[in-house]
Amino acid sequence: MEQLKEIITPALFVGMIRIATPLALAAIGGTICERSGIINIALEGLILIGAFVSVVVSYFTGSAWLGVLGAVIISALFALLLAYFSINLRANQVIVGTAINIFALGATGFLTDFIFKEAGATPGVAGLNPIKIPVLCDIPWIGEIFFQQKPIIYLTFLIIILSQFILFKTKIGLRIRAVGEHPRAADTVGINIYKIRYLAVIISGALGGLAGAQLALEEIRRFVEYMSGGRGFIALAANVFGKWTPIGSWLGSLLFGFAQALQLRIGVFKIPSEFTNMIPYILTIIVLAGAMGRAT
């Protein structure tokens, strides 16, 4: 019981939200993209590109916020490349996304060595510090979990609410869903399918870049080769689990975040690390196996 009390603490849930944030951002981007009819397999690469660009910009400018802006813009441009090949050239979306993932892995590793003369990692950079919200941060448990977080995590809460509202309560959201579900019907009423799909893919890329910036500037404060660590693919799983809704994707991300946060704290039971390291990925497989049959 004492060991259980050491695990179930506010720090566990703080870790859950922190770990889930890049997953949620990427998953919401994937939701918007897939709702328009484009599968964004490139989320893994977009996270990696966003992380790398955010660190490079932050390193040379001394501003973490400029790093965030750079990550969002460059990842959105790579998503634009995905959109062009998938929409205009009608290339296979999975192959194009996979190509971007492979390019991101190779290019960021090469440029890290080329720019910083260090293999595998960059020097530390200016990051984003936690912001405590007065009064609310003093509430036991709730205050520590929700109101002492870092800026991009607060921004993520806002993005979740806005994207859910826009996607299901506004005209542009209806058009995104119509283009994905019935493109011919959307075309007959004058909706520009190309424009809507381009918009959705670019938004997806921007959110992937923001996810990478959160990972690099709020968590590690440096770039480490392949630091995305499969998060883009777990985000796709969270997307399926959440039935292609922003709030559902966030809840799916929290589930995976909880599994990883638990894995980091479960060492008090002296379970071999080979087993605890498998927890988040086993959970991913179980959730996908259970959710895929009911997801349409």
C-alpha positions in Angstrom: 0.0 0.0 0.0 2.8 2.4 0.8 4.4 1.7 -2.5 1.1 2.4 -4.2 0.9 5.8 -2.5 4.3 6.6 -3.8 3.0 6.0 -7.4 -0.4 7.6 -7.2 0.6 11.2 -6.7 0.0 14.5 -8.5 3.3 14.0 -10.2 2.0 10.9 -11.9 -0.8 12.9 -13.5 1.4 15.9 -14.3 3.7 13.5 -16.1 0.6 12.0 -17.9 -0.4 15.4 -19.3 3.1 16.3 -20.2 3.7 13.1 -22.1 0.3 13.2 -23.7 0.6 16.8 -25.0 2.7 16.1 -28.2 0.6 13.0 -28.9 -2.6 15.1 -28.6 -1.4 17.9 -30.8 -0.3 15.4 -33.5 -3.5 13.3 -33.1 -5.7 16.4 -33.5 -3.8 17.4 -36.6 -4.3 13.8 -37.9 -8.0 14.0 -37.1 -8.5 17.2 -39.1 -6.5 15.8 -41.9 -8.3 12.5 -42.1 -11.7 14.2 -41.8 -10.8 15.9 -45.1 -9.9 12.6 -46.8 -6.1 12.6 -46.5 -4.2 10.2 -44.3 -1.2 11.9 -42.7 1.3 9.1 -42.1 4.0 11.8 -42.0 3.1 12.9 -38.5 6.2 11.2 -37.1 8.5 13.1 -39.5 6.7 16.4 -38.9 7.2 16.1 -35.1 10.9 15.4 -35.7 11.3 18.3 -38.1 9.4 20.6 -35.7 11.7 19.6 -32.8 14.8 20.1 -34.8 13.8 23.5 -36.3 12.6 24.8 -32.9 16.0 24.0 -31.3 18.0 25.4 -34.2 16.0 28.7 -34.2 16.1 28.9 -30.4 19.9 28.3 -30.4 20.7 31.0 -32.9 18.2 33.6 -31.8 18.1 33.0 -28.0 14.3 33.0 -28.2 12.3 29.9 -27.5 9.1 31.5 -28.9 10.8 32.1 -32.2 11.8 28.5 -32.1 8.1 27.5 -31.7 7.1 29.8 -34.6 9.9 28.3 -36.8 8.8 24.8 -36.0 5.2 25.5 -36.9 6.0 27.2 -40.2 8.6 24.7 -41.5 6.5 21.6 -40.5 3.5 23.3 -42.2 5.6 23.7 -45.4 6.5 20.0 -45.3 2.8 19.2 -44.9 2.2 21.4 -48.0 4.6 19.1 -49.9 2.5 16.1 -48.7 -0.6 17.9 -49.8 0.8 18.6 -53.3 1.9 15.1 -54.0 -1.3 13.5 -52.5 -3.9 15.9 -53.9 -2.5 17.4 -57.1 -0.4 14.4 -58.3 -2.6 11.8 -56.7 0.4 9.9 -55.3 -0.2 7.2 -52.7 -0.7 9.0 -49.4 1.0 6.3 -47.3 4.1 6.2 -49.5 4.5 10.0 -49.6 4.0 10.1 -45.8 6.6 7.4 -45.3 9.0 9.2 -47.6 8.7 12.3 -45.4 9.3 10.2 -42.3 12.5 8.7 -43.7 13.7 12.1 -45.0 13.1 13.7 -41.6 15.0 11.0 -39.8 18.0 11.2 -42.1 18.1 15.0 -42.6 17.8 16.0 -39.0 20.5 13.6 -38.0 22.8 14.9 -40.8 22.1 18.5 -40.1 22.7 18.1 -36.3 26.2 16.8 -37.1 26.8 19.4 -39.8 25.6 22.5 -37.8 26.6 21.7 -34.3 29.5 19.3 -35.0 28.0 16.9 -32.6 26.6 13.5 -33.5 23.2 12.6 -32.2 22.3 15.7 -30.1 22.6 19.5 -30.0 23.7 21.7 -27.2 21.1 22.8 -24.7 18.9 25.8 -25.7 16.6 28.3 -24.1 13.3 26.6 -23.3 9.8 27.5 -22.0 9.3 27.6 -18.3 6.2 26.6 -16.3 3.5 29.3 -15.7 1.7 29.2 -12.4 -1.8 30.6 -12.5 -2.4 32.6 -9.2 -4.9 31.1 -6.7 -5.8 28.2 -8.9 -2.2 26.7 -8.6 -2.7 26.4 -4.8 -5.7 24.1 -5.1 -4.5 20.7 -3.7 -3.9 18.1 -6.5 -5.9 20.0 -9.1 -3.7 23.1 -8.9 -0.5 21.1 -9.3 -1.8 19.0 -12.1 -3.5 21.6 -14.3 -2.4 25.1 -13.2 1.4 24.8 -13.0 2.0 23.7 -16.5 4.2 25.0 -19.4 2.8 27.4 -22.1 2.3 24.9 -24.9 0.4 22.6 -22.6 -2.0 25.4 -21.8 -2.2 26.2 -25.5 -3.0 22.6 -26.2 -6.1 22.7 -23.9 -7.3 25.7 -26.0 -6.6 23.9 -29.3 -8.6 20.9 -28.1 -11.7 23.0 -27.4 -11.4 25.2 -30.5 -10.8 22.3 -32.9 -13.8 20.3 -31.5 -16.0 23.4 -31.8 -14.8 24.3 -35.3 -14.9 20.8 -36.7 -18.5 20.1 -35.5 -20.2 23.4 -35.0 -19.0 25.7 -37.8 -19.4 25.9 -41.6 -15.7 25.3 -42.3 -15.9 22.2 -40.1 -18.9 20.9 -42.0 -17.0 21.5 -45.3 -14.0 19.6 -44.0 -16.1 16.6 -43.1 -18.2 16.8 -46.3 -15.0 16.8 -48.4 -13.7 13.7 -46.6 -17.0 11.8 -46.5 -18.7 12.8 -49.8 -16.3 14.7 -52.0 -18.5 14.5 -55.1 -21.5 15.8 -53.3 -19.4 18.6 -51.8 -18.2 19.4 -55.3 -21.7 19.7 -56.7 -22.6 22.4 -54.1 -19.6 24.5 -55.0 -17.1 23.5 -52.3 -13.5 23.7 -53.4 -12.2 20.3 -52.5 -8.6 21.1 -53.2 -8.6 24.2 -51.1 -10.3 22.5 -48.1 -7.9 19.5 -48.2 -4.8 21.8 -48.5 -6.0 23.7 -45.5 -6.6 20.6 -43.4 -3.2 19.1 -44.3 -1.3 22.4 -43.6 -3.1 22.7 -40.2 -2.1 19.1 -39.5 1.6 19.9 -40.3 1.5 23.0 -38.1 0.2 21.0 -35.1 2.8 18.4 -35.8 5.5 21.1 -35.7 4.0 22.5 -32.4 4.2 19.0 -31.0 7.8 18.7 -31.9 8.5 22.2 -30.3 6.8 21.1 -27.1 8.9 18.0 -26.9 12.2 19.8 -27.6 11.7 23.2 -25.8 9.5 22.2 -22.9 10.8 18.8 -22.1 14.4 18.1 -23.2 15.6 21.6 -24.2 17.8 20.2 -26.9 17.4 18.1 -30.0 18.2 14.4 -29.8 18.3 12.3 -33.0 15.0 10.4 -33.4 13.6 12.0 -30.3 10.1 11.6 -31.7 10.4 8.0 -30.7 7.3 6.7 -32.5 5.0 9.4 -31.1 3.6 10.2 -34.6 2.4 6.6 -34.9 1.0 6.5 -31.4 -0.9 9.7 -32.3 -2.4 7.8 -35.2 -3.5 5.1 -32.8 -5.0 7.8 -30.5 -6.8 9.2 -33.5 -8.5 5.9 -34.2 -9.2 5.3 -30.5 -10.9 8.8 -30.3 -13.1 8.0 -33.4 -11.6 11.0 -35.3 -12.7 13.7 -32.9 -10.3 16.2 -31.2 -11.6 15.5 -27.7 -11.5 11.7 -28.3 -8.0 12.0 -29.7 -6.9 13.9 -26.6 -8.5 11.2 -24.3 -6.7 8.5 -26.2 -3.4 10.5 -25.9 -4.0 10.8 -22.1 -4.4 7.0 -21.9 -1.0 6.5 -23.6 0.5 9.3 -21.5 -0.7 7.6 -18.3 0.8 4.3 -19.4 4.2 5.9 -20.0 4.0 8.0 -16.8 3.2 4.9 -14.9 6.0 3.0 -16.6 8.4 5.7 -15.3 7.2 5.5 -11.7 6.5 1.8 -11.4 10.2 1.1 -10.6 9.3 1.0 -6.9 8.0 -2.5 -7.4 11.4 -3.6 -8.7 9.9 -4.9 -12.0 12.6 -5.4 -14.7 12.8 -2.4 -16.9 12.5 -4.7 -20.0 8.9 -5.3 -19.0 8.0 -1.8 -17.8 9.3 -0.2 -21.1 6.8 -2.3 -23.0 3.7 -1.0 -21.2 2.9 2.0 -23.5 3.4 0.0 -26.7 1.5 -3.1 -25.5 -1.4 -0.7 -24.5 -1.2 0.8 -28.1 -1.7 -2.7 -29.6 -4.5 -3.6 -27.2 -6.4 -0.3 -27.8 -6.0 -0.6 -31.6 -7.2 -4.2 -31.5 -10.2 -3.2 -29.5 -11.0 0.0 -31.3 -10.4 -0.7 -34.9 -13.3 -3.1 -35.2 -15.7 -0.4 -34.0 -14.1 2.6 -35.8 -15.4 3.7 -39.1 
